[in-house]
Amino acid sequence: MSSAQELARWREQTRQQALSQSISPEEVDWLLQAVTGLTPLQLRLNQYPPEVAISLQQLTQLWEKRVNQRVPVQYLVGETPWRDINLTVSPGVLIPRPETEQIIDIALDAAGEAFQNGHWVDLGTGSGAIALALAKAVPDATIHAVDNSEDALSIAQQNAQQLGLESNIHFYQGCWFSPLAHLQGKISVMISNPPYIPSGMLKELQPEVAQHEPQSALDGGEDGLAAIRHLIATAPAFVHEGGVWLTEIMKGQAETLYQLLVENGNYTQIHFIQDFAGIERFALAYVSNSSSGFKMDDG
Ligand SMILES: C[S@@+](CC[C@H](N)C(=O)[O-])C[C@H]1O[C@@H](n2cnc3c(N)ncnc32)[C@H](O)[C@@H]1O
């Protein structure tokens, strides 16, 4: 148990300590909200209940994990906000990033009205963030979410259940398109935020990422493009003609990716979209020559 006064003092000291360690003081409040149930308004107004159930010692132990072991606050509290949803996260899944939120709007724009009833796939679903946002935004579509990680799929399914969206999404464990043989030539929209960081750069990432997030969600092989090459090569058998091919990429990959898509010969209208920081973050193309032979008019 902690009294209101103790809690107020702990918060003030810990926020100051956070600042001096280049951690946002907002993270202290995030932790407090999650473990005490205090609202952002109560914290902002310094209005605490007479007692909260967690002791200062327990709070300090949790915060020390943040500071000393550099555990991301999202893993400490077990959740993160993303777009308009709250997602459960654990060290088995990548913490969905704010910049990825934009991929949903890009997909919706690219697909337009034509594919509202189509099959949409989220390859490498992780926490399920993209698939869940799509299930909300395109309720008439059939959403398929794939990941090769059992841990990730279990969190994604848990998130779907918590949001009441489990009946809108089909989940599959497997490698990229391989569990989707029944959808050859039928997919209208392929979205993926695959691992794209070159292996050699992984150790340079901040400790929160390098030491705590799953390597399999980050490591894109020697040049970071291993998964994306695979998606370029395999998508034309699964995405029908005119269907959308959309992936997230990292800074500096657009030029090579453009060449890979052109060389493949099955893509048209290839372009790159910047994120809010001005980085070419998303690669968008349409399948022009589906190897399945499926045509839009085939239904
Ligand atoms: C960068 S994370 C993206 C997670 C989530 N879509 C997001 O945007 O937050 C990449 C995901 O791809 C999954 N993945 C890696 N290799 C895979 C493969 N061969 N087949 C399917 N999924 C894979 C990882 O497990 C991880 O969940």
The ligand as a Gaussian input file, in Angstrom:
#p B3LYP/6-31G(d) Opt

LIG

0 1
 C        8.573000      -6.109000     -37.780000
 S        7.560000      -7.319000     -37.023000
 C        5.965000      -6.668000     -37.400000
 C        4.913000      -7.026000     -36.421000
 C        3.581000      -6.287000     -36.633000
 N        3.030000      -6.548000     -37.947000
 C        3.768000      -4.793000     -36.456000
 O        3.721000      -4.065000     -37.453000
 O        3.956000      -4.354000     -35.317000
 C        7.775000      -8.667000     -38.165000
 C        6.955000      -9.922000     -37.850000
 O        7.258000     -10.879000     -38.882000
 C        7.298000     -12.168000     -38.291000
 N        8.089000     -13.047000     -39.159000
 C        9.433000     -13.114000     -39.282000
 N        9.775000     -14.055000     -40.186000
 C        8.602000     -14.583000     -40.641000
 C        8.279000     -15.601000     -41.598000
 N        9.245000     -16.266000     -42.253000
 N        6.982000     -15.884000     -41.814000
 C        6.007000     -15.217000     -41.145000
 N        6.236000     -14.250000     -40.234000
 C        7.523000     -13.933000     -39.986000
 C        7.921000     -11.915000     -36.919000
 O        7.634000     -12.976000     -36.030000
 C        7.261000     -10.601000     -36.524000
 O        6.090000     -10.806000     -35.796000

